[in-house]
Amino acid sequence: MAATEKEVFSVVPPYWGEACKLLMKKDRVLKRLIPRFGDACLQSRGDPFTTLARSIVGQQISVKAAQTVWDRFAQLPEQMSPSAVLRLKVDDMRAAGLSARKVEYLVDLAIHFSNGTMHLDDWNSMDDESIIAELIAIRGIGRWTAEMFLIFHLMRPDVLPLDDVGLINGISRNYFSGESVSRSDAREVAAAWAPYRSVATWYIWRSLDPEPVAY
């Protein structure tokens, strides 16, 4: 989902330069792709609640529609925080374009952030799978959303989102001349990307869409 300039924090992952050098050395496709995008790299919004809320709003609708609904929804609370969202009226949230189910998901997200069940302060020391397990306990957040959070918010270097259509399509186009690709095929290609599979994935996305990906 595209983000405005104001919402994206220009934080360069400390491993990015090293990752690019290694990936270009190990992978012929990335050796060609990475130089095409200059100094561009992964960027983060910085706020975990907002990142997850936006992912819920954007589920199963186009990027353009998601941005429109988000813009309407974001005007409702004084600030985008769990406590502020919990004070919103359901009718107002629905009027912003949210489905009844997405309203339920956003409320559940806000509850999890408000009642202390989310171990935000521990995430930096937790492994990827432990964080995924914590996130998918929230209604409306599946493994794909949790993996996007690991990549774009926590900037974890070695996430491989095999449920991501863009990644599969990018691997198909760049490595298999457009032929259909299975998860097993994708995993085999990505084996050479470790321990920087997040970085390689980001460049595969960019090969399909020159606009930077941000969640």
Secondary structure as GFF3:
##gff-version 3
##sequence-region A 1 215
A	DSSP	alpha_helix	16	26	.	.	.	ID=ss1
A	DSSP	alpha_helix	28	33	.	.	.	ID=ss2
A	DSSP	three_ten_helix	34	37	.	.	.	ID=ss3
A	DSSP	alpha_helix	48	57	.	.	.	ID=ss4
A	DSSP	alpha_helix	63	74	.	.	.	ID=ss5
A	DSSP	alpha_helix	82	86	.	.	.	ID=ss6
A	DSSP	alpha_helix	90	95	.	.	.	ID=ss7
A	DSSP	alpha_helix	100	114	.	.	.	ID=ss8
A	DSSP	three_ten_helix	120	125	.	.	.	ID=ss9
A	DSSP	alpha_helix	128	135	.	.	.	ID=ss10
A	DSSP	alpha_helix	143	152	.	.	.	ID=ss11
A	DSSP	alpha_helix	165	175	.	.	.	ID=ss12
A	DSSP	alpha_helix	183	190	.	.	.	ID=ss13
A	DSSP	three_ten_helix	191	193	.	.	.	ID=ss14
A	DSSP	alpha_helix	197	208	.	.	.	ID=ss15
###
